[in-house]
Amino acid sequence: MESTTVPHDLTLITTLASALGLALVLGFLATRLKLPALVGYLLAGILIGPATPGFVADLELSRQLAEIGVILLMFGVGLHFSIEDLLSVRRIAVPGALAQITVATALGLGVAQWWGWSFGSGLVFGLTLSVASTVVLLRALEDRGLVDSINGHIAVGWLIVEDLAMVLVLVLLPALAGALGGTAGVFSPGSERSIPLQLAITLGQVGAFIALMLLVGRRLFPWLLLQIARTRSRELFTLFVIAVALGIAYGSTRLFGVSLALGAFFAGMVLRGSSLSFRAAEESLPLRDAFAVLFFVSVGMLFDPTVLLREPDRVLIVLAIILVGKSVAAFAIVLAFRYPINTALTVSAALAQIGEFSFILATLGLSLGLLTPEAQSLVLAGALLSIAINPLVFHAIEPVHAWIRRRSQLARALERSEDPLAELPVTITPEQLTGHTVLVGYGRVGRRIADGLVEQRSPFVVAELNREAVERLRERGVLAISGDASEPAVMVQTHVARARLLVIAAPDALRVRRMLEIARQLNPLIEAVVRCHTDEEAALLRNTQGVAVFMGEQELASSMTRHLLHRLAQVEERIQGHANLR
């Protein structure tokens, strides 16, 4: 009897094995050479892409796998980023993002016109260079422990606004294609008069989705998660978390026209209302990391290295717009809103790259006849190079900050000149500013510390980067100033020289040591309480005299241990008491 072999396609397994295996090898080599691991991931994509000889992975399948990575990553961000956090930075994120998009688009359009391209081609080209990659930003913020900082909130909020703007662009571009010199898209009503209607429909769809998530999703999904958790099945819990992330992302796209990334972001936000949100984030972490690698590999697969030889001058111009043009514009915008130099540099570094929306927009522009294959290659070259360089840009924040602080009186003046929130009111009495506590950071941890100080009627002064938070504190009668406490002028305004304690609750480890140095120069005897994220940070600070260091996991374990020992002692006393009675 003859045996028959059932044919089956191994494209998925082959793509996953080649992409992840090669990314592992090249990522390891990159780290050994002191380069970011994602450089290795990008090189892996180039090697298995169609532009290089040898094995070629399935490009379309790689794109879909990378999309899953974007969904899971944005879902994880939503689990840590509440709607309150997003609204707290709306005054800078919304106008800042729109202004930066306008500047970057104008730069791209001007360069394209200089090259002899049409207005429509230049407009689309400029738009592709104006929007940064949320995936790259989040990886950079996570590596530096800045996701929960106010700088991280502003950067993420800024990119969320960019993503919303690009959703509108993707919907309206087919309707505008004919007027811009391209061909009408399949979704185009075929008339310029339909543009206001298209805009109204799009805004209505996005608004309906957000309203549904906030009014229904925030109650329904946390309740469902709790029911699943009561089954005590880890598999069902993980399955529910992944299903919610992918299901809401897919449903948002199919039903409301919202991007997969934004849909996943709101999926995470609605689950954040559950007491099990931390566990949900932990369960999705391994898949998120694995698929994030596939995103970078897919970017490398799209890249044609020959463009670097054919058009080196144009590639450099594109890279200059991304790294310099966008960054300088963002830096000036953030300073104009009177945020500190450190915040301006962080946002600038976050925007010094382009990614997933740029690829989508370039592909759409190509299909509508508004972009040429050459223009798409330039966009991909700019994306790959800027993504590879972006970690180095983040590493340069502190040196550049120090240089500006020493050299530029103008920058210092822009962020603090005649700023009513940068100084305490003159009506404050000396008694209120003697023996008080200086609290740096008014996030989730700082807010709870402040509440405790209020209950004890202990005087304190808050130093916070978020200007909106400072305004709300002052309305409640709390002493607060806006600024970067790693700047001497800000620390002086807290009157730390007469303070009893310094509490640093801000999750930005890069600035903590400088805050301590400034405080000790002004008040050598002051005691400090510092929040840390890693064992390395804690080890460095514990060697500093007069500094108490607290870490989340360690303090939780210590508190549970103290409670356990206390209960055991009580039980032992009861047992001993019963024995004595006998």
C-alpha positions in Angstrom: 0.0 0.0 0.0 1.5 3.3 -1.1 1.8 6.0 1.5 0.8 9.5 0.5 2.3 12.7 1.8 0.0 15.6 2.6 1.5 18.7 1.0 1.6 21.7 3.3 3.1 25.2 3.0 5.9 26.1 5.5 6.0 29.7 4.5 5.0 31.0 8.0 7.5 28.7 9.8 10.3 29.5 7.4 9.7 33.3 7.7 9.5 33.1 11.5 12.6 30.9 11.8 14.7 32.9 9.4 13.7 36.3 10.7 14.0 35.5 14.4 17.1 33.3 14.1 19.1 35.8 12.0 17.8 38.7 14.2 19.1 36.9 17.3 22.6 36.4 15.8 23.0 39.9 14.3 21.4 41.5 17.4 23.9 39.7 19.6 26.8 40.8 17.4 25.6 44.4 17.4 25.5 44.5 21.2 29.0 43.1 21.3 30.1 45.9 19.1 28.5 48.4 21.5 25.7 49.1 18.9 21.9 49.0 19.6 20.5 45.5 19.1 17.9 46.9 16.7 20.7 47.6 14.2 21.2 43.9 14.0 17.5 43.4 13.5 17.4 45.8 10.6 20.4 44.1 9.0 18.7 40.8 9.4 15.8 42.1 7.4 18.1 43.4 4.6 19.8 40.0 4.3 16.5 38.1 4.0 14.8 40.8 1.9 14.4 40.9 -1.9 17.2 43.4 -2.4 20.0 41.0 -1.5 20.9 37.7 -3.1 20.1 34.3 -1.5 17.1 33.3 0.6 14.1 35.7 0.4 11.5 35.6 3.1 7.8 36.2 2.5 7.6 40.0 2.6 3.8 40.3 2.9 3.7 37.7 5.7 6.5 39.6 7.4 4.5 42.8 7.3 1.5 41.1 8.9 3.6 39.6 11.6 5.2 43.0 12.2 1.7 44.5 12.5 0.9 42.1 15.3 4.1 43.4 17.0 2.8 47.0 16.7 -0.6 46.0 18.1 0.9 44.2 21.1 3.4 47.0 21.9 0.7 49.7 21.7 -1.5 47.5 23.8 1.2 47.4 26.5 1.6 51.1 26.4 -2.2 51.5 26.9 -2.0 49.3 30.0 0.4 51.8 31.5 -0.9 55.1 30.0 -4.3 56.3 31.4 -6.6 58.7 29.8 -5.8 61.1 32.6 -2.1 60.9 31.6 -3.1 61.7 28.0 -5.3 64.6 28.9 -2.7 66.0 31.3 -0.3 66.8 28.4 -3.0 67.8 25.8 -2.1 71.5 26.0 1.4 70.8 24.6 0.9 67.5 22.7 -2.0 68.6 20.5 -0.7 72.0 19.2 2.9 70.8 19.4 2.3 67.8 17.2 0.3 69.7 14.7 2.9 72.5 14.4 5.7 70.0 14.1 3.9 68.1 11.3 3.4 71.4 9.5 7.1 72.3 9.7 8.3 68.9 8.7 5.8 68.6 5.8 6.9 72.1 4.6 10.5 71.1 4.6 9.8 67.9 2.6 7.7 69.8 0.2 10.3 72.5 -0.3 13.0 69.9 -1.0 10.8 68.0 -3.4 10.0 71.2 -5.3 13.7 71.9 -5.5 14.2 68.4 -7.0 11.5 69.2 -9.6 8.7 67.0 -8.2 5.1 68.0 -8.5 3.3 69.7 -5.6 1.2 66.6 -4.9 4.3 64.4 -4.7 6.1 66.9 -2.5 3.2 67.1 -0.1 2.9 63.4 0.3 6.7 63.1 0.6 6.7 65.8 3.3 3.9 64.0 5.2 5.8 60.7 5.2 8.8 62.5 6.9 6.6 64.3 9.5 5.4 61.3 11.6 7.6 59.3 13.9 7.4 55.6 14.8 5.6 54.9 18.0 7.3 51.4 18.1 10.8 52.9 18.1 9.9 55.6 20.6 8.4 53.1 23.1 11.4 50.9 22.8 13.7 53.8 23.6 11.6 55.0 26.5 11.4 51.5 28.0 15.1 51.0 27.8 15.7 54.2 29.7 12.8 53.9 32.2 11.1 57.0 30.9 7.6 55.6 30.0 6.1 56.8 33.3 7.9 60.1 33.4 6.2 63.4 32.3 8.7 63.6 29.4 7.6 60.1 28.3 3.9 61.1 28.6 4.5 64.2 26.5 6.4 62.2 23.8 3.8 59.4 23.7 0.9 61.9 23.7 2.6 63.8 20.9 2.9 60.7 18.8 -0.7 59.7 19.5 -1.8 63.0 18.1 0.5 62.4 15.1 -1.1 59.0 14.5 -4.6 60.5 14.7 -3.6 63.2 12.1 -2.2 60.5 9.8 -5.5 58.5 10.1 -7.2 61.6 8.6 -4.6 61.9 5.9 -4.9 58.3 4.9 -8.7 58.7 4.6 -8.6 62.0 2.7 -5.7 61.4 0.4 -7.7 59.2 -2.1 -10.3 61.9 -2.4 -7.6 64.6 -3.0 -5.4 62.5 -5.3 -7.0 63.7 -8.5 -6.6 67.4 -7.5 -3.0 66.8 -6.5 -2.0 65.3 -9.8 -2.4 61.6 -9.1 -5.1 59.0 -9.9 -8.4 58.7 -8.0 -8.3 55.9 -5.4 -10.8 53.1 -5.2 -12.4 54.7 -2.1 -12.6 58.1 -3.6 -16.1 59.5 -4.3 -14.4 61.2 -7.2 -15.2 64.8 -6.3 -13.4 67.5 -4.3 -16.8 68.5 -2.9 -16.7 65.2 -0.9 -13.7 66.3 1.2 -15.7 68.0 4.0 -18.1 65.1 4.0 -15.1 62.6 4.2 -13.6 64.6 7.0 -16.9 64.7 9.0 -17.3 61.0 8.5 -13.8 60.2 9.7 -14.0 62.4 12.7 -17.4 60.9 13.5 -16.0 57.4 13.3 -12.9 58.1 15.4 -15.1 59.9 18.0 -17.6 57.1 18.1 -14.8 54.5 18.7 -13.3 56.6 21.5 -16.7 57.1 23.1 -17.5 53.4 22.9 -14.2 52.5 24.5 -14.5 55.1 27.3 -18.2 54.6 28.1 -18.6 50.8 27.5 -15.1 49.3 27.2 -13.8 50.7 30.5 -16.5 48.8 32.3 -17.0 45.7 30.2 -13.5 44.5 29.6 -12.1 44.8 33.2 -15.2 42.9 34.4 -14.6 40.2 31.8 -11.0 40.0 32.8 -11.9 39.4 36.4 -14.3 36.6 35.5 -11.6 34.9 33.5 -9.1 35.3 36.4 -11.5 33.6 38.7 -11.2 30.4 36.6 -7.6 30.2 37.9 -6.5 29.2 34.4 -3.3 31.0 33.3 -3.9 29.9 29.7 -7.4 31.4 29.6 -6.1 34.6 31.2 -3.3 35.0 28.6 -5.7 34.1 25.8 -8.2 36.7 26.9 -5.5 39.4 27.0 -4.2 38.7 23.5 -7.7 38.3 22.1 -8.7 41.7 23.5 -5.6 43.4 22.1 -6.0 41.9 18.6 -9.8 41.9 18.6 -10.3 45.5 19.5 -7.5 46.6 17.1 -9.0 44.7 14.2 -12.5 45.8 15.1 -11.5 49.4 15.3 -10.1 49.3 11.8 -12.9 47.4 10.2 -15.8 49.2 11.9 -14.5 52.7 12.6 -11.5 53.2 10.2 -9.1 53.7 13.1 -5.6 52.4 12.7 -4.6 49.1 14.3 -2.0 50.8 16.5 -4.6 53.3 17.9 -7.2 50.6 18.4 -4.7 48.5 20.4 -3.7 51.5 22.4 -7.2 52.1 23.6 -7.7 48.4 24.2 -4.8 48.7 26.7 -6.3 51.8 28.2 -9.7 50.2 28.9 -8.0 47.2 30.6 -6.0 49.5 32.7 -9.0 50.1 34.9 -8.8 46.5 36.1 -6.9 45.6 39.2 -5.3 42.9 37.1 -3.8 45.2 34.6 -0.2 44.7 35.8 -0.6 40.9 35.4 -2.0 41.5 31.9 1.0 43.6 31.0 3.4 40.9 32.2 1.5 38.1 30.4 1.7 39.9 27.0 5.4 41.0 27.4 7.1 38.0 25.8 4.9 38.1 22.7 5.3 41.8 22.5 9.1 41.7 22.5 9.2 38.8 19.9 6.9 40.5 17.5 8.5 43.9 18.0 11.7 42.3 16.6 9.7 41.2 13.6 8.7 44.8 13.0 12.3 45.9 12.7 13.1 42.9 10.5 10.3 43.8 8.1 11.6 47.4 7.8 14.9 46.0 6.8 13.3 43.7 4.2 11.7 46.8 2.5 15.0 48.6 2.1 17.0 48.6 -1.1 20.6 49.3 -0.2 21.5 50.4 -3.8 19.6 53.7 -3.2 22.6 54.7 -1.0 24.8 54.5 -4.0 22.4 55.9 -6.6 21.2 58.9 -4.6 23.6 59.5 -1.6 23.0 63.3 -1.6 19.2 62.9 -1.5 19.4 60.3 1.2 21.5 62.7 3.3 19.0 65.5 2.8 16.1 63.3 3.8 18.1 62.2 6.9 18.8 65.8 7.7 15.1 66.7 7.7 14.3 63.8 10.0 17.2 64.2 12.4 17.7 67.9 12.4 14.6 69.7 10.9 12.0 67.8 12.9 14.1 67.9 16.1 14.9 71.6 16.0 11.2 72.4 15.3 10.1 70.2 18.2 12.8 71.7 20.5 11.6 75.2 19.7 7.9 74.4 20.2 8.5 72.7 23.6 10.5 75.6 24.8 7.9 78.0 23.5 5.4 76.3 25.9 7.9 77.0 28.7 8.9 73.4 29.4 12.4 72.7 30.5 15.4 72.0 28.2 15.5 68.4 29.3 11.8 67.9 28.1 12.5 69.7 24.8 15.5 67.4 24.2 13.6 64.2 25.0 10.7 65.1 22.7 13.2 66.1 20.0 15.0 62.8 20.3 11.7 60.9 20.2 10.8 62.5 16.9 14.2 62.0 15.2 13.0 59.0 13.3 10.2 57.8 11.0 8.4 54.4 10.9 5.2 52.5 10.3 2.9 55.3 9.3 5.5 56.6 6.9 5.6 53.2 5.1 1.8 53.0 4.9 1.5 56.6 3.6 4.3 56.0 1.0 2.7 52.8 -0.2 -0.7 54.6 -0.6 1.0 57.5 -2.4 2.7 55.1 -4.8 -0.7 53.4 -5.5 -2.3 56.8 -6.2 0.4 57.9 -8.6 1.6 60.7 -6.2 4.9 59.1 -5.3 7.5 57.3 -7.5 9.4 54.2 -6.5 12.4 56.4 -6.1 10.6 58.5 -3.6 9.5 55.4 -1.7 13.1 54.2 -1.6 14.2 57.5 -0.1 11.5 57.3 2.6 12.6 53.7 3.5 16.3 54.8 3.5 15.5 57.7 5.8 13.5 55.3 8.0 16.1 52.6 8.3 19.0 55.1 9.0 17.0 57.2 11.4 15.9 54.2 13.4 19.4 52.9 13.6 20.7 56.3 14.7 17.9 57.1 17.1 19.4 55.3 20.2 22.5 57.4 19.7 20.4 60.5 19.7 18.8 59.6 23.0 22.3 58.9 24.5 23.3 62.5 23.4 20.5 64.1 25.5 22.5 64.5 28.7 25.7 65.8 27.0 23.7 68.2 24.8 21.7 69.3 27.9 24.9 70.1 29.8 26.4 72.0 26.8 23.3 74.1 26.4 23.1 74.8 30.1 26.7 76.1 30.0 26.6 78.0 26.7 23.1 79.2 25.9 21.6 82.0 28.0 18.9 82.3 25.4 17.6 78.8 25.9 17.5 79.2 29.7 15.7 82.5 29.3 13.1 81.0 26.9 12.1 78.3 29.4 12.0 80.5 32.5 11.7 84.2 31.5 8.8 85.9 33.2 7.2 82.5 33.9 4.7 82.9 36.8 4.9 79.1 37.5 8.7 79.1 37.8 8.6 81.0 41.1 6.6 80.7 44.3 4.1 83.5 45.0 5.6 86.4 46.9 2.8 86.1 49.5 4.4 82.9 50.9 5.7 83.5 54.5 9.2 82.4 55.7 7.5 80.0 58.2 6.0 78.0 55.2 9.4 77.6 53.7 11.4 76.4 56.7 11.7 72.8 57.8 9.5 71.7 54.9 9.7 68.8 52.5 10.8 69.3 48.9 8.9 66.8 46.7 10.2 66.3 43.2 7.7 64.7 40.8 3.9 64.6 41.1 3.1 61.4 39.2 1.4 58.3 40.6 4.0 57.9 43.4 4.4 61.6 44.1 0.7 62.2 44.3 0.3 59.6 47.1 3.2 61.1 49.0 1.7 64.5 48.7 -1.7 63.2 50.0 0.1 61.7 53.0 1.9 65.0 53.8 -1.4 66.9 53.5 -3.1 64.5 56.0 -0.2 65.0 58.4 -0.4 68.8 57.8 3.3 68.8 57.0 4.4 71.7 54.8 5.9 70.8 51.4 6.8 72.3 48.0 6.3 70.4 44.8 8.7 70.7 41.8 7.1 69.2 38.7 7.8 69.3 34.9 4.1 69.2 34.0 2.9 72.8 33.9 -0.8 71.7 33.9 -0.3 69.7 37.1 1.4 72.7 38.8 -1.5 74.9 37.8 -4.0 72.5 39.4 -1.9 72.2 42.5 -1.8 76.0 42.9 -5.6 76.2 42.5 -5.8 73.8 45.5 -3.4 76.0 47.5 -0.5 73.7 47.3 3.0 75.3 47.0 4.3 74.1 43.6 6.7 75.3 40.9 7.2 74.3 37.3 10.6 73.2 36.1 13.4 70.7 36.0 14.7 70.1 39.5 18.1 69.1 38.0 18.5 72.9 37.2 20.0 74.9 40.1 17.5 77.8 39.6 14.5 75.4 40.1 16.0 73.8 43.2 16.7 77.2 44.6 13.0 78.2 44.2 12.0 75.2 46.3 14.0 76.8 49.1 15.7 73.5 49.6 18.4 75.3 51.6 15.9 75.5 54.5 14.2 72.2 53.9 14.2 69.2 56.2 13.8 66.5 53.6 14.1 66.0 49.8 11.9 63.4 48.2 12.6 62.5 44.6 9.6 60.6 43.2 10.3 61.4 39.5 11.1 58.2 37.5 13.9 59.8 35.5 17.1 58.2 36.8 19.3 60.3 34.6 18.6 63.4 36.6 18.4 62.1 40.1 22.1 62.3 40.9 22.3 65.8 39.7 19.3 66.8 41.9 21.1 65.3 44.9 24.3 67.2 44.1 22.5 70.5 43.8 20.5 69.9 47.0 23.6 69.0 49.0 25.4 72.1 47.7 22.6 74.3 49.0 21.9 72.2 52.1 24.7 69.8 53.1 22.7 68.2 56.0 19.5 67.5 54.1 18.2 63.9 54.1 16.9 62.4 50.8 14.4 59.8 49.9 14.7 58.5 46.3 12.6 56.3 44.1 14.6 53.9 41.9 13.8 51.4 39.1 16.8 49.2 38.8 19.3 47.5 41.1 22.2 49.3 39.5 20.6 52.7 40.3 19.9 51.6 43.8 23.4 50.3 44.4 24.9 53.6 43.3 22.6 55.8 45.5 22.8 53.6 48.6 26.5 54.4 48.8 25.5 58.1 49.3 25.2 59.1 52.9 21.8 60.3 54.0 19.9 58.8 51.1 17.1 56.3 51.6 16.4 54.3 48.4 13.1 52.7 47.6 12.3 50.3 44.8 8.8 49.0 43.8 9.4 45.2 44.0 11.7 45.4 47.0 9.4 47.6 49.0 6.4 45.4 48.2 8.3 42.3 49.3 9.5 44.1 52.5 6.0 45.3 53.4 4.6 41.8 52.8 7.4 40.2 54.9 6.8 42.7 57.8 3.1 41.9 57.7 3.8 38.2 57.6 6.2 38.3 60.6 3.8 40.5 62.5 0.9 38.1 62.0 3.1 35.1 62.9 4.1 36.8 66.1 0.4 37.5 66.9 -0.4 33.8 66.3 2.5 32.7 68.4 1.3 35.0 71.2 -2.2 33.5 71.1 -0.9 30.0 71.1 1.3 30.8 74.1 -1.6 32.5 75.8 -3.8 29.4 75.4 -0.9 27.2 76.7 -0.6 29.4 79.8 -4.4 29.2 80.5 -4.1 25.4 80.5 
